[in-house]
Structure formats: C-alpha cells, structure tokens
Amino acid sequence: MAKFERREVAAKFVEATPGIWGQWILASPMIIFLGWFFLDIFAYLSPIPWRWLDMILGTIVFLCVVVLPLGMAAHRLITSFPRLFQHAGWDVEPLEAVKPAEIYSVRYVGKEMERAANSWSRNWMRAAQGWVYLEIAAIFIGFAALGPLYFSALEMGFGK
C-alpha cells in the first residue's frame, strides 16, 4: 500500500471579503446581549434624566468603544495566525500548479499575505468577522467549561 504524502504548496494569502450582513447576523446574539447589558449600566450611571437620550448616546459609545475595537482586535488576532486557525479570514491563491485530484490533500504554506486596503466599510466588515470569531470562541469555552460545571453541580447534590 502506498504511503500517503502531503505535498506542500507555496501560496499567497489574500484577505477574504465575505458578505458583511451575514457576518453581522452570525455575531448578533453576543452583540445584542452585551449591548443590552452595556446600555443598562450606561443608563444607570448617566446623570442625564432622559432615558431615550441615554439609549442613543450609549449605543453610539457602545459601537465606537466596544464593537469596532474588539471586533477588529479579534479579526487581527485570528488572521495573524493563518496556519493555527486553518486560514480563517484568508483566500488562498496557490503559487504552484495544483491538480484537481490533489486539491484537498495539499498543505498550503503562506509565502506572502496581502491585506485589503483600509476603508470604513472594510473596517466594519473586519469588526463583523472578528465578532463571529469571538462568538465561536465563547461557544468553545462554554463547551469546555460545561463538563466540570456539571460534575461540580452533581457533587453539591443538584440533580439527585
């Protein structure tokens, strides 16, 4: 039997451009929850007597101070390690010929990375992608914490 060998192919990574609305929809559960919490704290601490003005100002502050910076930071972190995170956020352009039969078995080695130009729309798209990555991380962390929490609750007598 022939030994399976994985061929390494040099590739250029180009920043991916997914649909922005799909990214925001995927990230919306976490953003809505955090926004609701943030707006409640903002309105509670605000000296302004009008709740509607607190909500408008709080939303603007939340978008500018929480959503955009955290989303962009998460996007930058994940896309900085394409090998670790399976090329997330990148389109792969092979620099060598790849046969159709081996397209899924090659290992792409990034020789160069090309980020898209900065613009407001691109930054909001990066923030949306970053929030999707944060949502995925929260799901994995919750899954990892679920087992110990379950056994801890059983040990304390819950569920008996």
C-alpha positions, 0 to 999 in steps of 0.5 A: 500500500502506498504511503500517503504524502502531503505535498506542500504548496507555496501560496499567497494569502489574500484577505477574504471579503465575505458578505458583511450582513451575514457576518453581522447576523452570525455575531448578533446574539453576543452583540445584542446581549452585551449591548443590552447589558452595556446600555443598562449600566450606561443608563444607570450611571448617566446623570442625564434624566432622559432615558431615550437620550441615554439609549442613543448616546450609549449605543453610539459609545457602545459601537465606537468603544466596544464593537469596532475595537474588539471586533477588529482586535479579534479579526487581527488576532485570528488572521495573524495566525493563518496556519493555527486557525486553518486560514480563517479570514484568508483566500488562498491563491496557490503559487504552484500548479495544483491538480484537481485530484490533489486539491484537498490533500495539499498543505498550503504554506503562506509565502506572502499575505496581502491585506485589503486596503483600509476603508470604513466599510472594510473596517466594519466588515473586519469588526463583523468577522472578528465578532463571529470569531469571538462568538465561536470562541465563547461557544468553545469555552462554554463547551469546555467549561460545561463538563466540570460545571456539571460534575461540580453541580452533581457533587453539591447534590443538584440533580439527585 
